[in-house]
Amino acid sequence: MLNLGTVINAVSGVAGKYMEGRQIKAKAKAEIDAAQVKAKISQIERQAASEADYDMEALRQTQYSWKDEVALVVILAPFVGSFLPWTQEAVAKGWVHLNTHAPEWYSYTFMAAIAASMGIRWAVTQFGGKK
């Protein structure tokens, strides 16, 4: 005949092994989740560093180029023209014409070109609605 203590010990041994297995699985899952979070953080950090490096290199390269000055003139000309009485009407007509006839993609292309020229690509992502 089986002793009640022996049965209890056997059942508790099996239950203990089962619980130990569950704890090992839970710990492994937690470690996997933590590793995935760390990998994602590392990826985001590398991406941010890469973008900053690109912007810095773009700024360094501008010392050999006139495109920034041209871009600045293109941006400032309508602003300055808005204050000069002899150009105000032409500037106003130009804005109306662009607003009614220029395709939407032109605005984004224009902003991207200026941002790339000035080394401020982040502006394109903010205005363009990306990210």
C-alpha positions in Angstrom: 0.0 0.0 0.0 1.2 3.5 -0.8 2.0 5.8 1.9 0.2 9.1 1.8 3.4 10.9 2.4 5.1 9.2 -0.5 2.2 10.3 -2.8 2.3 13.8 -1.6 6.1 14.0 -2.0 5.7 12.6 -5.6 3.0 15.1 -6.5 4.8 18.0 -4.9 8.0 17.0 -6.7 6.1 17.0 -10.1 4.4 20.3 -9.3 7.7 21.8 -8.2 9.4 20.7 -11.5 6.4 22.1 -13.4 6.6 25.4 -11.6 10.4 25.5 -12.1 10.0 25.0 -15.8 7.4 27.8 -16.0 9.8 30.1 -14.1 12.6 29.3 -16.5 10.3 29.9 -19.5 9.1 33.2 -18.0 12.6 34.3 -17.3 13.7 33.4 -20.8 10.8 35.4 -22.3 11.6 38.4 -20.2 15.2 38.2 -21.3 14.1 38.0 -24.9 11.8 41.0 -24.5 14.5 43.0 -22.8 17.0 42.1 -25.6 14.4 43.3 -28.2 13.9 46.6 -26.4 17.7 47.1 -26.2 18.1 46.3 -29.9 15.4 48.8 -30.8 17.0 51.5 -28.7 20.4 50.8 -30.2 18.8 50.9 -33.7 17.2 54.3 -33.0 20.4 55.7 -31.5 22.4 54.6 -34.6 19.8 56.1 -36.9 19.8 59.4 -35.1 23.7 59.5 -35.1 23.7 58.7 -38.8 21.3 61.5 -39.6 23.2 64.0 -37.5 26.5 62.9 -39.2 24.9 63.4 -42.6 23.6 66.9 -41.6 27.0 67.8 -40.3 28.8 66.6 -43.4 26.3 68.5 -45.6 27.1 71.7 -43.6 30.8 71.1 -44.0 30.4 70.7 -47.7 28.5 74.0 -48.0 31.8 75.9 -47.6 32.7 75.0 -51.1 29.3 75.8 -52.7 27.3 78.8 -53.7 24.0 76.9 -53.7 23.2 78.1 -50.1 23.5 81.7 -51.2 21.3 81.1 -54.2 18.7 79.3 -52.1 18.7 82.1 -49.5 18.2 84.7 -52.3 15.3 82.6 -53.7 13.7 82.5 -50.3 14.3 86.1 -49.4 13.4 87.7 -52.7 9.6 87.4 -52.3 9.8 88.6 -48.7 11.8 91.7 -49.6 9.7 92.3 -52.7 6.6 92.4 -50.4 7.9 95.6 -48.8 8.9 97.4 -52.0 6.0 99.3 -53.5 7.1 98.7 -57.1 7.2 94.9 -56.7 4.3 94.2 -54.3 1.8 93.6 -57.0 4.1 91.2 -58.9 4.9 89.3 -55.7 1.2 89.0 -54.7 0.3 87.7 -58.2 3.2 85.3 -58.0 1.9 83.8 -54.8 -1.6 83.5 -56.2 -0.3 81.9 -59.3 1.8 79.3 -57.4 -1.1 78.6 -55.0 -3.5 77.9 -57.9 -1.2 76.3 -60.5 1.7 74.6 -58.9 1.2 70.9 -58.1 1.4 69.9 -54.4 4.6 67.9 -55.0 6.4 71.1 -56.0 6.0 72.5 -52.5 7.5 69.4 -50.9 10.3 69.3 -53.5 11.1 73.0 -53.0 11.3 72.5 -49.2 13.4 69.4 -49.5 15.9 71.1 -51.8 16.2 74.1 -49.5 16.5 71.9 -46.4 19.2 69.7 -48.0 21.0 72.8 -49.2 21.0 74.3 -45.7 21.7 71.0 -44.0 18.4 70.9 -42.1 16.8 67.7 -43.4 14.8 67.5 -40.1 12.6 70.4 -41.4 11.4 68.2 -44.3 10.3 65.5 -42.0 8.5 68.0 -39.8 6.7 69.8 -42.6 6.3 66.8 -44.8 4.5 64.8 -42.1 6.9 61.9 -42.1 7.9 59.9 -38.9 
